[in-house]
Amino acid sequence: MSSVLSTLRSAQFQYEKFVLNHNSAIGMVESIFRTSLFMMPSRLQSSELKSEALYSAVGLLTLVHDLIYIKHFRKFAARAPPSPEMSKALNSLPSPSNLRASKWLAAIRFVELFFEMAAYSYFLHRRSKKHEKCRSEWVVILVVEILKAMIKLYHYKKSKSAVLTNLSIPPRNSWTITMMQVSNYEPSEDEQGDWGGMEDQSRHSERTGKRPTLLSALESRISEAEVSYRKKQLLAESLAMLRPIVYVAGCIVFGGRSWKPWILSLLCDLGSLRLSRAKTPQELQELESRKTELFLYLFRSPVADILATNIIPRFQRFKFLAILLEAYTSWYFFTAAS
């Protein structure tokens, strides 16, 4: 058993070394495959499942390569002398705690549309209408949304941020790879570590002793205000995380063409935005992004049904645009924003 594990570790190391040494070529192949598969009309139509499976596989492989890069760039940065370029590159990477949640969310996002299409193919005979999902399809979507909400909730509980910022894996930067190659960085086989990132080594020292009464009173007031702020933010973030579940559960109970899930979902988003208060530029950027995502409500049923009936037929002369609009109004995960 130990020899098998040793062989697997050696194979993993050789593959990571290959990825780092041929990053440009691998990145180009990934981009070509993902772009061509994304633009393929058959992938966006309900008749083709294999194209989406291939697109998901390429996405997962890209995620693996991204994690390899992040893992080795952190090791390279720990050895290299500090510089503004190095600090900029490290700041562009997610923190170790963010990375653990981001990689699982990214993996789910790459396969979620495949699961939706697979559910469509499997439960097709249960549909009462061609363009209306049956309850079993919504249940599959609900399970995926619950998984994502659990990951977000667990990360939010562990993080110190008041607003759950975007959990995503940044694309690989060619210039940082070049920096590693110019510096003759060579990964060593005895450094095999977790792709989730290295643990934070910082420790906070505790101060002891009595404090002045005035300072203690001031800190007490600040602490009370912070507790109140955190409670309000917890409610706001809970609404944001539960919003997709509320919408999908509403579709199961009331039907996909009912206005009730759409209205309940919109109320969750508006309530979350109303309660949220950003303290950092990253949190402010996240809230602005959520406001922009409200535009996607135009592509969610039952508004999407109005588009499908009145707008899409007018674009039949532009075949690909018509297919794209039909896909965005037919598949839930295209406009889920979760």
N, C-alpha and C positions, 0 to 999 in steps of 0.2 A: 504493500500500500504506500509506504514511504517513497519507494522508487517511482511509483506512478505520479505521486504529488510532485516529486522533484522534477520529473520529465515535463509535467504540465507547467510548473513555474518557469522552467528553462524556455519552454515554447512561448509562454507569455512574454518573457523578457526579450526574446528574439523578435517577436512581433512588434512590441513597443519600440524597439530600436529601429526596426524597418519603417514604422510609421513616422518616427521623428526624422529619419534620414531622407525620406521621400515625401515630405509634407506637401510640397507644391504640387507634385503630380497627383497625389491622393486627393488633395483638396479640389483640383480641377475635375477629376473624374467624378467626385461626389456632386459637385455643382452641376455638371452636365446631366448626370442621371436624375438628380432631384428636379431640375428645371424641366427636362424633357418629360418626365413622368407626371409632374404637376400640370403641365400644359396639355397632356394627352387627353383628348375628349372622352375616350372610353373610360378613363379613371373617374370622371365626374358623373358618369351615367350609371344608373342602377344595374345595367346589364353586365358590368365588368367588375369582378372582385380581385382577380389576379393582379391587375395593375396597382390597385391600392395596397395589396399585400407586399408587392415589390417595393412600392414607395415607402411603406412602413419599415421594411427591412433595411433599406438604404438609410433612412433616418436614424434607426437604432445603431447602425454601424458608424454613422457620423458622430453620434453621441459618444460611442466608445472611444473614437479617435480624439474627440474634444477632451474627454476625461484623462486620456493618456497625456495629452499636451499639458493640461493644467497640473497634473501630478508631477511631471518632470520639470516644468518651468518653476514650480515652487522650490524644488530641490536645487535647481540652477541658481535661483535668486538667493537662496540661503548661503551659497558658496561665493557668489560674485560680490564685488565691492559695491556699496550703495551709490546710486546715481539718480538723477531726476527721471531718466527714461525707465529705469528699473521700478521706481516708485509708481510711475504712471501705469506701467504694465501690470503690476501687482494690484493696484486699485481697480483695474478693469475686471479682475477676476472675482468671482463670488467668494465670500468668506467660507472657511471650512464648515461652519454650521449651516450656512445657506446652501452650500454645494450638496450636502446630503439630501435635503429636500428637493433641490432643483433637479438633480439627476433622475429621481423617481418620477417627478412631475413631467419632465421632458420625455421620459420613456412612455408614460401613459399617453401623453399628447400625440406621440408618433403613431400609436396603435389604436387610439380611440375611434377614429373614423372607420378603420378596418372592422372593428367590432360592430359599429353601427351598420355598415354595409352587409356584414355577415348575418346580423340579426334580420336585416331586410330580406336577404335571400332565404333564410331558414323559415321565417314566419310569413312569407309572401302569401301563402294560401289562406292565412287567417285575416287578411285585409278585407274590410268591407268596401273600401274605395281605393283606387290605385295610388293616389297621392296622400293618403292618410295613414299614419303609423298605427299599428295595432298595439294593444296594451303590453304585450310581451316585448315588443321592440323598445318601448319606453322603459320597461323594467331593466333591460340590459344597459340602457343609457344611464338610468338612475344609479346602478351599481358602480359604474365608472365615475360618476360625479361624486358619489359618497367616498370613494377611495381618494380622489383628489382633495376633497374637503377635509378628510382625516389627516392627510399629509400636511396641508396648510395649517390646520388647527394645532397639530403637534409642534410644527415649527414655530408658530406664533407664540405658543405657550413657553417655548424655550428661548425665544429671542427677546431682546430688550426694546425692539422697535415698537412704536405705538401704531404705526401703519404697516401692514404687510406689503412690503415692496415686491416688485416683480421678481418671481423666482424662475429664472431662466439661465441656460448655459450660454455665455457669450460666444460668438463665432471666433475661430482661431485667427490670430493676427500674424500675417506672414513676416512682419518685421521683427516680432519677438522670437519667432523660430529662427530667423536669420541671425539674431543676436546670440542665440544658443550655439548655432553652427559656427559663427565667427570666433566665438570664445572656446571652440573645440570641446563643447560639453559632451561627455560620454556617460550614459547611464550605466551604473554598476549593478550586477545581478544580485548583490546582497542587500540592495535597497528596495526590494519589492515591498510596496506599501498599499494601503487602501486607496482606491480611486476616489473615495469621498473626500480626500484632503487630509492634511496633517492636523493634529489637534492643536488648539491654542495652548501655549505654554505660559501665558501670563497669569499672574496671581495677584490678587488685590490685598494689600496690607491693611490690617485693621488698626485703628487708633484707639487708644484707651485713655482713661483719665476723665476728670470732670471738665465740663465746658461752662463758659459763662452763661448765666441765666438768660440774658437778652438773645444771645446767639442760639441757645437751645429753643427758645420760644419762636424765633424766626424760622429755624429749621423745621419745627413742628408745623408751622403754618404752611411752609413750602411742601412738606410731606403730605399734608392733608389735601392741598390743591392738586398735587401729583396723583394721589390715589383717586380723587374725583375724575381727573382727566383720563387716567388709565381705565376706569370703569366705563366711561363714556366711549372711549376708543374700543374697548372690548366689545361693547354692544354694536358699534359701527362695523367693526371687522367681522363680527359674527353674522351680521346681516349680509355683508358682501360675500362671505364664504358659503352661506346657506342659500343665497339667491338662486344658483343653478338647480339646487335640490328642490327648492320651492316650485320652480317653474316645471321641472320634469315630473315631480309628484302631482302637481296640478293637472298636467296633461294626462296622467294615468287616471286620476279621479274624474276630471271633467271632460276629457277628450282633447286631442291636439288642436282642434279648431275653435276651442272655447276662448273667450276673451279673459276669463278669470285667471288662468296661469300667467298670461301676458301682463295683466294689471298688477297681480301680486308680486311678480318678479320686478316690475318697474318700481313699485313702492319700496321694495327692499333696497334697490340701487339708490333711489332718491333719498331714502332714510339714512343709508350709510354715508352718502356724500354730505348730507346735512349735518350729521353728527361729527364727521371726521375733521380733525385739525392737524395740519402738517407742521412739523418742527424743523425738518431738515430739507435740503433741496431734493434729495432722493424721494422723500415722502410726498413732497409737493408734486414732483414729476409723476409719481404713481397715481395721485388723485386726479391730475389732469388727464392721464391716460384713461382712467375709469370714466371720466366725463365724455371723452371722445368715443368710448365704446358704447355709449347710449345710442349712437347712430345705428348700431346693429339691430336694434329693436324693429327697424323697418323691414328686416329680413327674417323675422321670427313670426311663426304662425300666431294669430290669424292675419296679421298685416301682410305676411308673405303670400298668403292665398290671394289677396287682392292684387299683388304684383303679378303673380302667376297667371291670373285671369285677364288682367287689363294691360299690363306693361310688357311682359315677356313676348306675347305674340307679335308685337310691333317690331321686335328685333330679329325676327326669323330670317331676314335677309343676311344678317351678320351671324352666321351659324355658331361660331365659337362663343361670341358674346351671349347669345341666347342660351347655350349650354351652361356657361358660367353662371348666369343669373338663375337658371333653373336649379343648378347644384346648390347655390347659396340659399335658395328658398326651400330646398328639399331635404338637405342633410343638416341635422341639428348641430353637429360639432363644428361646422364651418363658421357658425355665428355664435357659438356658445360663450366665448370669451371667459373661460373658466380655467 
